[in-house]
């Protein structure tokens, strides 16, 4: 096995990663006021960039050292030790992030993805060892995502979160449009006569002429009522889609204008912004599923309108 001579180094690295993972989500301890020494300020994004750039370089050297047929175990051992030394340094970077829960979760997930890719690349599994080049590429990709944070900054990360919820809203709106198209198609094809089911239930019983005409009239009334209901609900959905489109335009404007650069939204309300946008995306998605799964009716549309109205009043506090 190619990695057998490096068992102790790999075990130490994996153990350190397992110890560090839960600490990433540990709340940051409050600063102590008893000490007189000044603690240096840590800038999280440049630190994440430096750590990830170094880790990317060491993973490249490790991949080269383990490339058959000439396996360079001393060089590989040194690269693993260098990577091991970098792992705990991600903790102060995470602890220095702004106190914006959604942003912290987003960054922590990317650090965890990096740790996972490192663990996978050092797996003793035969298939993983054979696919070492792909595993190294996964490490590069994870490092690049963390390196890019310096250019994004706090407002850029929040803008990415908003963009992800925009995509969910667009997908849900697309599903609603598909539903409208299907309803229109069914409307054009006509409705199935419920009299067929009644015939099956009667099981061939004879009916008088009066009963026959009564059943025919009842069937016509049912079809008319069904067509009227579908027309009303379809109209409500089309109105809802227009409102959703306005929400998409609003979120795009917020992302491009309010969150661009250093941002015009006060940092203290960024978590509220993300929460509101998330609420809108969930409202649109829930309403779309309601149209698909429930009996179509005005209640589902009213549910959509209520949620949109309650979630689009985002408290944009502009500085200056």
C-alpha positions as CSV (number, residue, x, y, z in Angstrom):
1,X,0.0,0.0,0.0
2,X,1.5,3.4,-1.1
3,X,0.5,5.2,2.2
4,X,1.6,2.5,4.6
5,X,4.9,4.1,5.5
6,X,3.1,7.3,6.3
7,X,0.5,5.7,8.7
8,X,1.6,7.6,11.8
9,X,1.6,11.0,10.0
10,X,-1.8,10.4,8.4
11,X,-3.3,9.2,11.7
12,X,-2.1,12.3,13.5
13,X,-3.5,14.6,10.8
14,X,-6.9,12.8,10.7
15,X,-7.1,12.9,14.5
16,X,-6.4,16.6,14.6
17,X,-9.0,17.3,11.9
18,X,-11.6,15.3,14.0
19,X,-10.7,17.3,17.1
20,X,-10.9,20.6,15.2
21,X,-14.2,20.1,13.4
22,X,-16.5,20.5,16.5
23,X,-14.5,23.5,17.7
24,X,-15.4,25.4,14.5
25,X,-19.0,25.9,15.6
26,X,-18.1,26.6,19.2
27,X,-19.3,30.1,20.2
28,X,-16.5,32.6,20.4
29,X,-15.5,33.3,24.1
30,X,-16.1,36.9,25.2
31,X,-12.9,39.0,25.4
32,X,-11.3,39.2,28.9
33,X,-10.9,42.6,30.5
34,X,-8.5,41.6,33.2
35,X,-5.4,41.5,31.1
36,X,-3.5,44.6,30.3
37,X,-1.8,43.3,27.2
38,X,-3.4,44.2,23.9
39,X,-4.6,41.3,21.8
40,X,-3.7,41.7,18.1
41,X,-6.7,42.0,15.9
42,X,-7.2,39.1,13.5
43,X,-8.6,39.9,10.1
44,X,-10.4,36.6,9.2
45,X,-10.6,36.8,5.4
46,X,-6.9,37.5,4.7
47,X,-5.9,34.8,7.3
48,X,-8.2,32.3,5.6
49,X,-6.6,33.2,2.3
50,X,-3.1,32.8,3.6
51,X,-3.8,29.5,5.3
52,X,-5.6,28.1,2.3
53,X,-2.9,29.2,-0.1
54,X,-0.3,27.4,1.9
55,X,-2.4,24.3,2.3
56,X,-3.0,24.3,-1.4
57,X,0.7,24.4,-2.1
58,X,1.5,21.6,0.4
59,X,-1.2,19.4,-1.0
60,X,0.3,19.9,-4.5
61,X,3.7,18.9,-3.2
62,X,2.1,15.9,-1.4
63,X,0.4,14.8,-4.6
64,X,3.7,15.0,-6.5
65,X,5.6,13.1,-3.8
66,X,3.1,10.2,-4.0
67,X,2.9,10.0,-7.7
68,X,4.0,6.6,-8.9
69,X,6.3,5.0,-9.7
70,X,8.8,7.1,-7.8
71,X,7.2,7.6,-4.3
72,X,9.1,10.2,-2.3
73,X,8.1,9.3,1.3
74,X,10.4,11.9,3.1
75,X,8.9,14.7,1.0
76,X,5.4,13.3,1.5
77,X,5.9,13.1,5.3
78,X,7.1,16.7,5.4
79,X,4.0,17.9,3.4
80,X,1.6,16.1,5.7
81,X,3.3,17.6,8.7
82,X,3.0,21.1,7.2
83,X,-0.7,20.5,6.5
84,X,-1.1,19.2,10.1
85,X,0.4,22.5,11.4
86,X,-2.1,24.5,9.4
87,X,-5.3,22.8,10.5
88,X,-5.7,24.4,14.0
89,X,-4.9,27.9,12.7
90,X,-8.3,27.9,11.0
91,X,-9.9,28.2,14.5
92,X,-8.9,31.9,15.2
93,X,-9.9,32.8,11.7
94,X,-13.4,31.4,12.2
95,X,-13.7,32.9,15.7
96,X,-12.8,36.4,14.2
97,X,-15.7,36.3,11.7
98,X,-18.5,38.9,12.2
99,X,-21.3,37.8,14.5
100,X,-23.6,37.0,11.6
101,X,-24.9,33.4,12.1
102,X,-25.7,32.7,8.5
103,X,-22.4,34.0,7.3
104,X,-20.5,32.0,9.9
105,X,-22.3,28.8,9.0
106,X,-21.6,29.5,5.3
107,X,-17.8,29.9,5.9
108,X,-17.6,27.0,8.4
109,X,-19.2,24.7,5.9
110,X,-16.5,25.5,3.4
111,X,-13.7,24.9,6.0
112,X,-15.4,21.5,6.8
113,X,-15.5,20.7,3.1
114,X,-11.8,21.4,3.0
115,X,-11.2,19.0,5.9
116,X,-13.3,16.4,4.3
117,X,-11.4,16.6,1.0
118,X,-8.1,16.3,2.9
119,X,-9.3,13.2,4.8
120,X,-10.6,11.6,1.6
121,X,-7.3,12.2,-0.2
122,X,-5.4,10.3,2.4
123,X,-7.8,7.4,2.5
124,X,-6.3,3.9,2.4
125,X,-9.1,2.8,0.2
126,X,-7.8,1.4,-3.0
127,X,-10.2,3.3,-5.2
128,X,-9.4,6.6,-3.4
129,X,-5.7,6.0,-3.8
130,X,-6.1,5.3,-7.5
131,X,-8.0,8.6,-7.9
132,X,-5.5,10.7,-6.0
133,X,-5.3,13.3,-8.8
134,X,-9.1,13.9,-8.4
135,X,-8.8,14.1,-4.6
136,X,-6.1,16.7,-4.9
137,X,-8.3,18.7,-7.2
138,X,-11.0,18.6,-4.6
139,X,-8.6,20.1,-2.1
140,X,-7.7,22.8,-4.6
141,X,-11.3,23.6,-5.1
142,X,-12.0,23.9,-1.4
143,X,-8.9,26.1,-0.9
144,X,-9.9,28.3,-3.8
145,X,-13.4,28.9,-2.2
146,X,-11.8,30.1,1.0
147,X,-9.2,32.2,-0.8
148,X,-12.0,34.0,-2.7
149,X,-13.5,35.2,0.6
150,X,-10.9,38.0,0.9
151,X,-12.2,39.6,-2.3
152,X,-15.9,39.0,-1.3
153,X,-15.7,40.3,2.3
154,X,-18.6,40.3,4.6
155,X,-21.1,42.0,2.3
156,X,-20.0,39.8,-0.6
157,X,-20.6,36.6,1.3
158,X,-24.1,37.9,2.3
159,X,-24.7,38.8,-1.3
160,X,-23.8,35.2,-2.3
161,X,-26.3,33.9,0.3
162,X,-29.0,36.2,-1.1
163,X,-28.1,35.0,-4.6
164,X,-28.6,31.4,-3.6
165,X,-32.1,32.2,-2.2
166,X,-32.9,34.1,-5.4
167,X,-32.1,30.9,-7.4
168,X,-34.6,29.0,-5.1
169,X,-37.3,31.6,-5.7
170,X,-36.7,31.4,-9.5
171,X,-37.0,27.6,-9.4
172,X,-40.2,27.7,-7.4
173,X,-41.6,30.4,-9.8
174,X,-40.7,28.1,-12.7
175,X,-42.6,25.2,-11.1
176,X,-45.6,27.5,-10.7
177,X,-45.4,28.5,-14.4
178,X,-45.3,24.8,-15.3
179,X,-48.4,24.2,-13.1
180,X,-50.3,27.0,-14.9
181,X,-49.3,25.5,-18.3
182,X,-50.5,22.1,-17.3
183,X,-53.8,23.5,-16.0
184,X,-54.3,25.4,-19.3
185,X,-53.6,22.2,-21.2
186,X,-56.1,20.2,-19.1
187,X,-58.6,23.0,-19.5
188,X,-58.3,22.8,-23.3
189,X,-58.7,19.1,-23.3
190,X,-61.8,19.2,-21.2
191,X,-62.7,17.5,-17.9
192,X,-63.4,13.9,-17.3
193,X,-67.1,13.2,-16.9
194,X,-67.8,12.0,-13.4
195,X,-70.8,10.0,-14.8
196,X,-68.3,7.3,-15.7
197,X,-67.5,6.6,-12.1
198,X,-71.2,6.7,-11.2
199,X,-71.8,4.0,-13.9
200,X,-69.2,1.8,-12.3
201,X,-70.8,2.2,-8.9
202,X,-74.3,1.5,-10.2
203,X,-73.0,-1.7,-11.7
204,X,-75.4,-1.8,-14.6
205,X,-78.5,-0.9,-12.6
206,X,-81.4,0.2,-14.8
207,X,-82.5,3.8,-14.4
208,X,-85.6,5.6,-15.4
209,X,-85.6,8.4,-18.0
210,X,-86.1,11.0,-15.3
211,X,-83.0,9.8,-13.4
212,X,-81.0,9.8,-16.6
213,X,-81.7,13.5,-17.3
214,X,-81.1,14.4,-13.6
215,X,-77.7,12.8,-13.7
216,X,-76.8,14.5,-17.0
217,X,-77.7,17.9,-15.6
218,X,-75.7,17.2,-12.4
219,X,-72.7,16.3,-14.5
220,X,-72.9,19.5,-16.5
221,X,-73.1,21.5,-13.3
222,X,-70.0,19.7,-11.8
223,X,-68.0,20.4,-15.0
224,X,-68.9,24.0,-15.0
225,X,-68.1,24.5,-11.4
226,X,-64.7,22.7,-11.9
227,X,-63.9,24.9,-14.9
228,X,-64.8,28.1,-12.9
229,X,-62.7,27.1,-9.9
230,X,-59.7,26.3,-12.1
231,X,-60.1,29.6,-14.0
232,X,-60.2,31.6,-10.7
233,X,-57.2,29.8,-9.2
234,X,-55.2,30.1,-12.4
235,X,-55.8,33.8,-12.4
236,X,-54.6,34.0,-8.8
237,X,-51.5,32.1,-9.6
238,X,-50.7,34.4,-12.5
239,X,-51.1,37.4,-10.2
240,X,-48.8,35.7,-7.7
241,X,-46.2,35.1,-10.3
242,X,-46.1,38.8,-11.1
243,X,-45.6,39.5,-7.4
244,X,-42.8,36.9,-7.3
245,X,-41.2,38.6,-10.2
246,X,-41.3,41.9,-8.4
247,X,-39.7,40.2,-5.4
248,X,-36.9,38.8,-7.7
249,X,-36.2,42.3,-9.0
250,X,-36.2,43.7,-5.5
251,X,-33.7,41.1,-4.3
252,X,-31.5,41.6,-7.3
253,X,-31.4,45.4,-6.7
254,X,-30.6,44.8,-3.0
255,X,-27.7,42.4,-3.9
256,X,-26.3,44.6,-6.6
257,X,-26.7,48.0,-5.0
258,X,-27.0,47.6,-1.2
259,X,-24.6,44.8,-0.8
260,X,-22.0,45.7,-3.4
261,X,-18.6,46.8,-2.3
262,X,-18.6,47.9,1.4
263,X,-22.4,47.8,1.4
264,X,-25.0,50.4,2.2
265,X,-26.9,48.2,4.7
266,X,-25.8,48.4,8.3
267,X,-23.8,45.3,9.3
268,X,-26.1,44.9,12.3
269,X,-29.1,44.0,10.1
270,X,-27.4,41.7,7.6
271,X,-28.6,38.6,9.4
272,X,-32.1,40.0,9.3
273,X,-31.7,40.6,5.5
274,X,-30.7,36.9,5.0
275,X,-33.5,35.7,7.2
276,X,-36.1,37.7,5.4
277,X,-34.9,36.5,2.0
278,X,-34.8,32.9,3.2
279,X,-38.4,33.4,4.4
280,X,-39.5,34.6,1.0
281,X,-37.9,31.7,-0.8
282,X,-39.6,29.2,1.6
283,X,-42.9,30.9,1.2
284,X,-42.8,30.7,-2.6
285,X,-41.7,27.1,-2.5
286,X,-44.4,26.1,0.1
287,X,-47.1,27.8,-2.0
288,X,-45.9,26.1,-5.1
289,X,-46.0,22.7,-3.5
290,X,-49.5,23.6,-2.2
291,X,-50.7,24.1,-5.7
292,X,-49.3,20.8,-6.8
293,X,-50.4,18.7,-3.8
294,X,-53.6,20.2,-2.5
295,X,-57.0,20.7,-4.1
296,X,-56.5,23.9,-5.9
297,X,-58.2,26.7,-4.1
298,X,-58.1,30.3,-3.1
299,X,-56.7,29.4,0.4
300,X,-53.3,28.4,-1.1
301,X,-53.0,31.6,-3.1
302,X,-54.0,33.7,0.0
303,X,-51.3,31.8,1.9
304,X,-48.7,32.9,-0.7
305,X,-49.8,36.5,-0.6
306,X,-49.7,36.7,3.2
307,X,-46.2,35.3,3.3
308,X,-44.9,37.5,0.6
309,X,-46.4,40.6,2.3
310,X,-45.0,39.6,5.7
311,X,-41.5,38.8,4.4
312,X,-40.8,41.6,1.9
313,X,-40.8,44.4,4.5
314,X,-37.1,44.0,5.0
315,X,-35.6,46.5,7.4
316,X,-33.0,48.1,5.1
317,X,-31.2,50.5,7.3
318,X,-28.9,52.6,5.1
319,X,-25.9,54.3,6.6
320,X,-25.3,58.0,5.9
